[in-house]
Amino acid sequence: MRHKLWVALLPLVLGCAKRAYAPAMEAAGAYGGYDDYAPATPPPAPPGPSMAGRTKMAMDAPAMMSEAAPATPAPEQPQAPQAQRMVHYSGYARIQVARPSETVDQLSALVKGAGGYVENLSGNSLTLRVPVAQFQAIYEQILLTGTVLQRSMSAEDVTESFLAIDLRLSSSKARQARLIQLLAQAKSEQEKIILVQQLQDVTEQIDQLEAQLRTLRRLADYSRITVELQERVPLSGGPAADESLAFAWISQLNPFSRGVDSVGAPVTLSVPEGLVQLSRRPFGAESADGARLWTTRLPNEPRGDAKWWLEAIRSRMERDFAKSELRQVGEWQLLRLVGPNAPAYRYLIGVRTDGKSLELVEIYFQTEEQEERYGKAIDAVLSGDAVVTTEGQ
């Protein structure tokens, strides 16, 4: 019955294949902006002289050299255009202001006036997206709105990642076009079934690569600035209790800023579906709409297992969040924290240890919808056997 159904559908498949063949071949060499980076292929050189001609030229060379006119410099060849760099800028600032609600409105208007938009707003925390050309100017204006308590800025050059993915995309599209051509020429039913399966696989790969390119382009076009506003109070409480140096890094954990990875070594994970890798050292991945994942390796001192460390983190952090819960994914012990304001963000901190080292993963979702969209893919990475420690660490 399946063979009869295939035979009945075959004319439709071949018709679609013929219609798809031409645009697939046209698309095989370019996507978005790769042709903006790669210089055009030069035309083939004209054929050289024959063997007899080359022999005669060699015999006549001394006379030719003595009679030659003074040499003139060859015209300067035009230089190939420099590749336009694609850089994702990310800024963070924690600022003390007199009236946070008014400052929220002020910053929203500032960003919209520059052609950007508010990506997320939760209480007194804002995530802003601004055109890359306006990033530095907007960031400096934001820092002038109050007393800066903490600030950081990073720049991730994603040009090579973009070109590498685009090269894979071109190769996949060329393979897709070739499979369509072979399908149109196939004779046996078994051969057609195999080609259709291969065509389905390469089409899914093309969809994934195109999604990664769209994410990288969006990250490069619009920089991100995260701002935490803290209300200025006339009097503050006493000094915080002294923390052991071994636990000091816990105070640097922050869903809006990558503070801990600056003091530790990176841990490289497989990149979850829907995210793209922005950096290797430190390791970090991000989605186009702001979901983020980053990792760190620290000394396991004082010596403890993952559950013990996660309880230490929980006891120091949960008072600042509306909800906290513990769960396990693979070898990772995870603390899930829900932000205090609606719409509430999600901040996940994962810990695992091999005895000597403590490995840390931090995950940030701006909304519950983001957690539903990317959570399963991230869990699949954490529960799998795809973790590779960085060489030399």
C-alpha positions in Angstrom: 0.0 0.0 0.0 2.9 2.4 0.9 4.5 1.7 -2.5 1.2 2.4 -4.3 0.8 5.7 -2.3 4.4 6.7 -3.2 3.8 6.0 -6.9 0.6 8.1 -6.7 2.4 11.0 -5.1 5.5 10.8 -7.2 4.3 13.2 -10.0 3.5 15.8 -7.3 7.0 15.4 -5.7 8.8 15.7 -9.0 6.7 18.7 -10.0 7.6 20.4 -6.7 11.2 19.4 -7.2 11.4 21.0 -10.6 9.8 24.2 -9.3 12.2 24.4 -6.4 15.3 23.6 -8.4 15.8 27.0 -10.0 15.4 29.2 -6.8 17.5 26.7 -4.8 20.4 27.0 -7.3 20.1 30.8 -7.2 20.2 30.8 -3.4 23.0 28.3 -3.1 25.7 31.0 -3.1 24.4 33.7 -0.9 22.3 34.5 2.2 21.7 37.9 3.7 25.2 39.4 3.7 27.8 36.8 2.9 28.4 38.2 -0.5 29.0 41.6 1.2 32.1 40.0 2.8 33.6 37.7 0.1 35.2 39.3 -2.9 34.0 38.2 -6.3 35.8 35.3 -7.9 38.3 36.6 -10.5 37.8 35.6 -14.2 40.0 32.7 -15.4 43.4 33.7 -16.9 43.7 33.6 -20.7 45.6 30.5 -22.0 49.4 30.9 -22.1 51.6 30.4 -25.2 52.3 27.0 -26.6 55.5 25.0 -25.8 57.1 26.1 -29.0 56.2 29.7 -28.3 57.6 29.5 -24.8 60.9 28.1 -26.2 61.3 30.9 -28.7 60.5 33.5 -26.1 63.3 32.1 -23.9 65.8 32.2 -26.7 64.9 35.8 -27.6 64.9 37.0 -24.0 68.4 38.5 -23.9 67.8 40.6 -27.0 64.4 41.6 -25.8 65.8 42.7 -22.4 68.6 44.9 -24.0 66.2 46.6 -26.3 63.4 47.1 -23.8 62.4 50.6 -22.8 62.7 51.7 -19.2 60.2 49.8 -17.0 57.2 51.7 -15.8 55.5 50.7 -12.6 52.4 48.5 -13.0 49.2 50.2 -12.1 48.2 49.6 -8.6 45.5 47.0 -8.2 42.4 47.9 -6.3 42.3 46.4 -2.9 39.6 43.9 -2.0 37.0 45.5 0.4 37.6 44.9 4.0 35.1 42.7 5.7 32.5 44.6 7.7 32.8 43.5 11.2 29.6 42.3 13.0 29.9 43.1 16.7 27.3 42.5 19.4 27.7 45.1 22.2 26.2 44.5 25.6 26.1 47.0 28.5 25.0 46.8 32.1 24.5 49.4 34.7 23.1 49.5 38.3 22.2 53.0 39.1 20.9 54.7 42.2 18.2 57.3 41.5 15.7 59.3 43.5 12.6 58.2 41.7 13.0 54.9 39.7 9.6 55.1 38.0 10.3 58.5 36.5 13.7 57.3 35.4 12.1 54.3 33.7 10.0 56.6 31.6 13.0 58.8 30.9 15.1 55.9 29.6 12.3 54.4 27.6 11.8 57.8 25.8 15.6 58.1 25.3 15.9 54.7 23.6 12.8 55.1 21.4 14.1 58.5 20.3 17.3 56.8 19.1 15.4 54.3 17.0 15.5 51.5 19.6 13.0 49.8 21.8 12.3 48.4 25.3 12.9 44.7 25.0 11.8 43.9 28.6 10.6 45.8 31.6 10.2 44.2 35.0 9.7 46.5 38.0 12.8 48.8 38.0 14.8 46.6 35.7 14.9 47.4 32.0 16.4 45.7 29.0 16.9 48.1 26.1 17.8 47.5 22.5 19.5 50.3 20.5 21.0 50.5 17.0 24.6 49.6 17.2 25.7 53.0 15.9 23.9 54.6 18.9 25.1 52.2 21.6 28.0 54.2 23.1 26.1 57.5 23.1 23.0 56.0 24.7 25.0 54.1 27.3 26.9 57.2 28.4 23.6 59.1 28.7 22.1 56.3 30.8 25.1 56.5 33.2 24.3 60.2 33.8 20.8 59.6 35.2 22.0 58.8 38.7 24.8 57.4 40.9 26.5 54.5 39.2 26.9 51.6 41.6 28.1 49.0 39.1 28.7 49.0 35.3 30.2 46.7 32.7 30.4 46.5 28.9 31.3 43.8 26.5 31.8 43.4 22.8 31.5 40.1 21.0 32.7 40.0 17.4 30.4 37.5 15.7 31.8 38.1 12.1 33.6 34.8 11.9 30.7 32.9 13.3 28.4 34.5 10.8 30.7 33.7 7.9 31.3 30.1 9.0 27.5 29.4 9.3 26.9 31.1 6.0 29.5 29.0 4.3 27.8 25.9 5.7 24.5 27.2 4.5 25.8 27.7 0.9 27.1 24.2 0.9 23.8 22.8 2.2 21.8 24.7 -0.4 24.1 23.4 -3.2 23.6 19.9 -1.9 19.8 20.5 -1.7 19.9 21.6 -5.4 21.9 18.5 -6.4 19.4 16.2 -4.5 16.5 17.8 -6.3 18.2 17.3 -9.6 19.0 13.6 -8.8 15.4 13.1 -7.6 14.1 14.3 -11.0 16.4 11.9 -12.8 15.8 8.9 -10.4 14.4 5.7 -12.0 13.7 3.2 -9.2 11.2 3.8 -6.4 13.8 2.8 -3.7 16.2 5.4 -5.0 13.6 8.1 -4.9 12.6 7.2 -1.3 16.3 7.6 -0.2 16.7 10.9 -2.0 13.5 12.3 -0.5 14.7 11.4 3.0 18.1 13.0 2.3 16.3 16.1 0.9 14.2 16.4 4.0 17.3 16.2 6.2 19.2 18.9 4.3 16.2 21.1 4.2 15.9 21.0 8.0 19.6 21.8 8.3 19.1 24.8 6.0 16.2 26.0 8.2 18.4 25.8 11.3 21.3 27.6 9.7 19.1 30.4 8.4 17.7 30.9 11.9 21.2 31.1 13.3 22.1 33.8 10.7 19.0 35.8 11.5 19.9 35.7 15.2 23.5 36.8 14.7 22.4 39.6 12.3 19.8 40.9 14.8 22.3 40.8 17.7 24.8 42.7 15.6 22.3 45.3 14.4 20.8 46.1 17.9 23.0 46.3 20.9 21.6 45.4 24.4 21.7 47.6 27.5 20.4 46.3 30.8 19.7 48.8 33.6 18.8 48.1 37.2 17.5 51.1 39.0 17.8 51.3 42.8 16.0 53.9 44.8 18.1 56.3 46.8 17.3 56.4 50.5 18.4 59.0 53.0 19.8 56.4 55.4 21.0 52.9 54.8 21.3 50.0 57.2 24.5 48.8 58.8 27.3 47.2 56.9 26.6 43.8 55.5 27.9 40.8 57.4 31.4 39.8 56.5 31.6 37.0 53.9 34.3 34.4 53.7 36.4 35.0 50.6 35.5 31.5 49.5 31.9 32.6 49.2 32.5 36.1 47.9 31.8 35.1 44.3 28.2 34.3 45.2 27.5 38.0 45.7 28.5 38.6 42.1 25.8 36.3 40.7 23.4 38.5 38.8 20.8 37.7 36.1 21.6 40.9 34.2 25.4 40.9 34.4 28.1 38.3 33.8 30.2 39.0 36.9 31.4 35.6 38.0 32.8 34.5 34.7 35.4 37.2 34.9 37.0 35.5 37.9 36.7 31.9 36.7 37.6 29.7 33.7 34.9 28.8 31.1 33.1 25.6 30.7 32.1 24.8 27.1 28.7 23.4 26.4 26.9 22.4 23.3 24.8 25.3 22.0 21.1 24.8 22.7 18.7 25.0 19.8 17.5 28.5 19.3 20.6 30.1 20.7 23.9 31.0 19.1 27.3 31.0 20.6 28.7 34.5 21.1 32.0 33.7 22.8 34.2 30.8 23.8 36.3 32.4 26.5 34.2 33.1 28.5 31.6 30.7 27.0 28.2 32.4 26.3 25.2 31.8 24.1 22.2 34.0 23.4 18.9 34.1 21.5 17.8 37.0 19.4 15.1 37.9 21.9 17.3 38.0 25.0 17.5 34.5 26.5 21.1 34.0 27.7 23.4 31.2 29.0 26.9 31.5 30.3 29.3 29.3 32.3 32.2 29.4 34.8 34.6 27.0 36.5 35.8 27.8 40.0 37.9 26.0 42.6 35.8 23.7 44.8 37.0 25.4 48.0 35.8 24.8 50.7 35.3 21.3 49.4 31.6 20.4 49.0 29.2 18.6 46.7 26.8 20.3 44.2 23.8 20.2 46.6 25.8 21.8 49.4 27.0 24.6 47.2 23.5 25.2 45.7 22.1 25.5 49.2 24.8 28.1 50.0 23.7 30.1 47.0 20.0 29.7 47.8 20.4 30.9 51.4 22.1 34.1 50.2 19.9 34.9 47.2 16.3 33.8 47.6 15.3 36.7 49.8 15.6 39.0 46.7 13.2 36.8 44.6 9.5 36.0 44.7 10.0 32.3 44.4 12.8 29.7 44.5 12.9 26.0 43.8 15.5 23.2 43.4 15.6 20.5 40.8 18.2 18.3 39.1 19.0 18.0 35.4 21.6 15.3 34.5 24.6 16.0 36.7 23.5 19.6 37.4 21.8 20.7 40.5 19.6 23.7 39.6 18.2 26.6 41.6 15.4 28.3 39.8 14.6 31.9 40.9 11.6 33.9 39.8 11.9 37.7 39.7 10.0 39.9 42.2 8.0 42.0 39.7 5.6 41.3 36.8 6.4 40.3 34.2 8.7 38.1 36.2 12.0 37.0 34.8 13.6 33.6 35.5 17.2 33.2 36.7 18.6 29.6 36.9 21.8 28.8 38.5 23.2 25.3 38.0 26.1 23.6 39.9 28.1 20.4 39.4 31.4 19.3 40.7 34.1 16.7 40.0 35.6 17.1 43.4 38.4 19.5 42.5 36.5 22.0 40.4 33.1 23.6 40.8 31.3 24.2 37.4 28.6 26.8 37.2 26.0 27.6 34.6 23.7 30.7 34.6 20.6 31.0 32.5 18.4 34.0 32.1 14.9 34.1 30.6 13.2 37.5 30.4 9.7 36.0 30.6 7.9 32.8 31.3 7.2 32.4 27.5 11.0 32.4 26.9 11.5 29.7 29.5 8.9 27.6 27.7 10.5 28.3 24.3 14.1 27.5 25.1 13.9 25.5 28.4 13.6 22.1 26.9 16.6 22.6 24.5 18.7 23.8 27.4 17.7 20.9 29.6 18.6 18.6 26.8 22.1 20.0 26.7 22.6 19.9 30.5 21.3 16.3 30.7 23.3 15.0 27.7 26.9 14.0 27.4 27.9 17.0 25.3 29.9 18.9 27.8 33.5 19.5 26.8 35.9 21.2 29.2 38.1 23.9 27.7 41.6 22.8 26.7 44.3 23.7 29.1 42.1 24.2 32.1 
